[in-house]
Amino acid sequence: MNDLIITLIKVVFIWVWVLLIAVVMTWVERRGAAMIQDRPGPNRAGPFGLLQPLADGIKLFTKEDIIPAKAKKLLFILGPILFSLPAFSAYAVVPFGDKIVLGGKEIILQVADVNVGFLYIVALGSMAVYGIVVGGWASNNKYSILGGLRATAQLISYEVPWGLALLAIVLVYGTFSLREISLAQQGTFLGILPNWGVFKQPLGFILFIVAAYAEANRVPFDLPEAESEIVSGYHTEYGSMRLGLYLFGEYVNLCTLSALMVTFFFGAWHLPYIDMASFLGPISYGIASFLVFFLKVSFFLWLFVWVRWTVPRFRYDQVMGLGWKALIPLGLLNLFLTALAIQLTI
Amino acid sequence: MAKPVVEKRYKLSEQVYLWELIKGMGLTWKHFIFNVKASFRPEPHTIPTCWQYPEDRRPIAPNFRGAHMLMLDEEGREKCVGCGMCAKICPANCITVENAKVPEGEEGKYAGKTYSKTFTIDWLRCIFCGFCEENCPKGALMLGPEYELARYIPEECMADKSMLLANFHKAKQEGKLRPPREPVPVVGAAAKSGEEKPAASADEKGEKPAAKPKAAVKAKPKAAK
């Protein structure tokens, strides 16, 4: 019973936390875009425009909810839910901190330490595309269906290098559990570098981050919603809170992907060269590990924004060419080299 | 002949794309840092390309044509004599002037012997061309610096005399009154003014051509002041 309550608290906590990040991210994206493009951005609602997401939320909730006359009603309603649910549930296996000791009881800062958490992530990552395709199909709009089809093609192409990059990580750490991968990244590598995945798998990291951008449908891979080509892609026909769910799901997705990058490649909650556990108390260590983890996550979230306002969108054939002709061979090469290195060192 | 297509040969560093991407991100980072620093400065206008409108306004041109003002002279008397020249030339037909003799005991309020009993400008119709100002023989009507003319109720856009006078007082208080406009030179007017006959015939025809030189004469000494 006690364990159940603790798990419930963890679930609610991380859920609210991720929601909060997604909300703040809408502000960060708009302000960041503005700053990069030499304009102030939303700065009227609250200090620095920080209450802007709240105003957006009120707007989206109170807007008229329109379902197009010839849309498939059930699927139309299902689309945004299918999109945002996997994004939320992927956090179940991501460790967001080490552990916290309360009253002699050790609490792992992770909702569920599944020993195949890795597979769970990969499976859920590809689920999100159903939301896009279903939404695009149900809208009964040529732009929507084009967006949906593009999303499918893109996901199929980039799931492979994504998986290959992750597979190399599994080879290095020899486990499917995200917590064990995180724990293995403590200390130093080759004596000078922090023992982070990115130094063991530099090519793997590049493959992963590129594929992650494609999976999240972010610029430069935002073909499913390419405004200049297909209006707004899969969510052309959506309005009010359904659109809000799509947009929100995207930010939660970004948050998940950033957390994965940190977990696999940037030493999860470990600080380089410093072992926090050696001088912090059990409770403060738990909180510090959580904060360090989200500091790293926030960097990658910012990177998403930064790249978005730097790079123009790829052409469709360029996206496919990059996926099939560059990333997949590189992924295979990376996997081969990793396997070779491990075989030789053991 | 169509231009021959020149295929751009990319260098290897460009083909890899990553390095070029990082260069681009350096550029956006520079902009980002500049603007973040700028947005923390206390002045209202820190980001050079953006005016934060109600607090931070662009300067208007010296001959800006905004809301109309009915001018008062140095002794505080209304210059308008209610001749209706402004209404006559108005291309949008938005000015209504009602002429009346100055009632007894109120001579101190008006500069002329007649005055405008009512003077209404329909801002919904007005195109702010400034012809009324150019055409006014007494320099009694001017377009002022005020440009926030949007209203919720159409009736409020019918500017009556009190509003026009209030505009004048406001502009005077803020020191935004500009000297009267130089008369627009008319092509061929110099040649015609030498001969008496055409000028006389114009006088007979109506006030309009005659009024212009008058206004010019009136305006010039003031501009010199």
HADDOCK unambig.tbl for C-alpha pairs under 7 A between the chains (distance, minus, plus):
assign (segid A and resid 35 and name CA) (segid B and resid 31 and name CA) 6.91 0.50 0.50
assign (segid A and resid 35 and name CA) (segid B and resid 32 and name CA) 4.93 0.50 0.50
assign (segid A and resid 35 and name CA) (segid B and resid 35 and name CA) 5.36 0.50 0.50
assign (segid A and resid 35 and name CA) (segid B and resid 36 and name CA) 6.42 0.50 0.50
assign (segid A and resid 36 and name CA) (segid B and resid 28 and name CA) 5.63 0.50 0.50
assign (segid A and resid 36 and name CA) (segid B and resid 31 and name CA) 5.26 0.50 0.50
assign (segid A and resid 36 and name CA) (segid B and resid 32 and name CA) 4.46 0.50 0.50
assign (segid A and resid 38 and name CA) (segid B and resid 31 and name CA) 6.77 0.50 0.50
assign (segid A and resid 38 and name CA) (segid B and resid 35 and name CA) 6.30 0.50 0.50
assign (segid A and resid 38 and name CA) (segid B and resid 47 and name CA) 6.86 0.50 0.50
assign (segid A and resid 38 and name CA) (segid B and resid 49 and name CA) 6.86 0.50 0.50
assign (segid A and resid 39 and name CA) (segid B and resid 47 and name CA) 6.50 0.50 0.50
assign (segid A and resid 39 and name CA) (segid B and resid 49 and name CA) 6.72 0.50 0.50
assign (segid A and resid 39 and name CA) (segid B and resid 50 and name CA) 6.06 0.50 0.50
assign (segid A and resid 307 and name CA) (segid B and resid 25 and name CA) 6.92 0.50 0.50
assign (segid A and resid 310 and name CA) (segid B and resid 24 and name CA) 6.27 0.50 0.50
assign (segid A and resid 310 and name CA) (segid B and resid 25 and name CA) 5.88 0.50 0.50
assign (segid A and resid 310 and name CA) (segid B and resid 28 and name CA) 6.28 0.50 0.50
